[in-house]
Amino acid sequence: MFVDEITLKIVAGNGGDGCTSFRREKFVPMGGPDGGNGGRGANIIFKVDKGLKTLVDLRYMKIIKGEKGVNGKGSNKYGSNAEDVVINVPMGTTITDLDTNLIIADLTKEDDEIVVAHGGRGGKGNKSFATHDNPAPKFSEKGEPGEIRLIKCELKLLADVGLVGLPSVGKSTLLSQISASKPKIAAYHFTTLSPNLGVVKLKNTKSFVMADLPGLIEGASEGIGLGDKFLRHAMRTKILCHIIDMSGSEGRSPISDYEVIRKEIEKYSEKLAKKVEVIVANKMDLDDSLNNLKEFKKKYPDKTIFPISAMNNEGIDELLNYLADKLEEIEENNLYENSDLESHMVFKFKEEKPYTITRDGDIWVIKGEQIEKLFNMTKFNEDEAVLRFARKLKGMGVEDELERLGAKRGDEVQILDYIFEFKE
């Protein structure tokens, strides 16, 4: 089974909680805080496995979740970090964040790996909060929540040359003649239901990878037929090898066949349409092929055309030598522009507040990643932790902003699903 697109929810592990503890040992006169920090939660890592060819192993994994870090303990014992979750994927896998539509990673090399979701840091124990002014703090932190992301994994096969064309023009036959690949071949449309890869080795020791992409039809770029499911695989190729049934054995015109596919390619991607293109006039052993080829050359005099018969293995060597030489001239190009990629650079603007305050009926609602993280890491069953939370909010200007917006003492304030009373 060929699977080339999967949607997953990724939940990294939460950090372990810090510990509130004090040293109490017989015959030791000076005690003090000795609560250790919690361990880091598990990262979710995607790593290339050269042996994998599809995403089928992820098909039934709707959620991938990491373990929580171990909680800290007394006697200054730190919790251990949770073991990272490593997900193996084939080369050519693109990972996209569905909330931002930005590319997290494009894994195209054998040793590529990426942390898709980071585990939360461990909460600090009360030992870490000890200061000169407060040598015995009676509070600690919860672990930081791990990242949660909704992602799409998309496999785009790594091939130097992509074979495109309408159904039954001879793509699979050609690939079977020039490589060890054994695609299914039969005299009916859509014999090929998944892409086939073949390694082409020439007598001069040159080699390249060729992909037979399933037959396209009119409207493929809009999802008709097999849709754009396989056009995506052509995006990574350096050369598009357009196979045309020059005999018109299917009752179609070779010129109209070519124009149908070119139209779909141009609709799908401007970048794909600009790739180097080679026309392969197949089935030259059949009647009417020569006359049709002459008409085709009149219509497209500037195209690079190779007449072949894939069935009889005629004209193929010239085609392969040309492709091998042409590949050496074409430079590597990134599939994605910088604007498509997720940036990990953080820009801070002095005027921008790290939260928003809105009113929902009689309740003031505070939202903001920084405040919500602080809330989740606060142990509200410890008085000093609650006071610290209040000081942090005041330091961020939340109290002043509430008063500026007209909040009165006694009003209700909501953070996440919890409601507090606004007071001194």
Secondary structure as GFF3:
##gff-version 3
##sequence-region A 1 424
A	DSSP	beta_strand	5	11	.	.	.	ID=ss1
A	DSSP	beta_strand	22	23	.	.	.	ID=ss2
A	DSSP	beta_strand	32	33	.	.	.	ID=ss3
A	DSSP	beta_strand	44	48	.	.	.	ID=ss4
A	DSSP	three_ten_helix	56	58	.	.	.	ID=ss5
A	DSSP	beta_strand	63	65	.	.	.	ID=ss6
A	DSSP	beta_strand	85	89	.	.	.	ID=ss7
A	DSSP	beta_strand	93	97	.	.	.	ID=ss8
A	DSSP	beta_strand	102	107	.	.	.	ID=ss9
A	DSSP	beta_strand	113	117	.	.	.	ID=ss10
A	DSSP	three_ten_helix	126	129	.	.	.	ID=ss11
A	DSSP	beta_strand	148	155	.	.	.	ID=ss12
A	DSSP	beta_strand	161	164	.	.	.	ID=ss13
A	DSSP	alpha_helix	171	178	.	.	.	ID=ss14
A	DSSP	beta_strand	196	201	.	.	.	ID=ss15
A	DSSP	beta_strand	207	212	.	.	.	ID=ss16
A	DSSP	three_ten_helix	220	222	.	.	.	ID=ss17
A	DSSP	three_ten_helix	227	229	.	.	.	ID=ss18
A	DSSP	alpha_helix	231	234	.	.	.	ID=ss19
A	DSSP	beta_strand	239	245	.	.	.	ID=ss20
A	DSSP	alpha_helix	254	268	.	.	.	ID=ss21
A	DSSP	alpha_helix	270	273	.	.	.	ID=ss22
A	DSSP	beta_strand	276	282	.	.	.	ID=ss23
A	DSSP	alpha_helix	289	299	.	.	.	ID=ss24
A	DSSP	beta_strand	305	307	.	.	.	ID=ss25
A	DSSP	alpha_helix	316	329	.	.	.	ID=ss26
A	DSSP	three_ten_helix	338	340	.	.	.	ID=ss27
A	DSSP	beta_strand	356	360	.	.	.	ID=ss28
A	DSSP	beta_strand	363	367	.	.	.	ID=ss29
A	DSSP	alpha_helix	369	376	.	.	.	ID=ss30
A	DSSP	alpha_helix	383	395	.	.	.	ID=ss31
A	DSSP	alpha_helix	398	404	.	.	.	ID=ss32
A	DSSP	beta_strand	412	415	.	.	.	ID=ss33
A	DSSP	beta_strand	418	421	.	.	.	ID=ss34
###
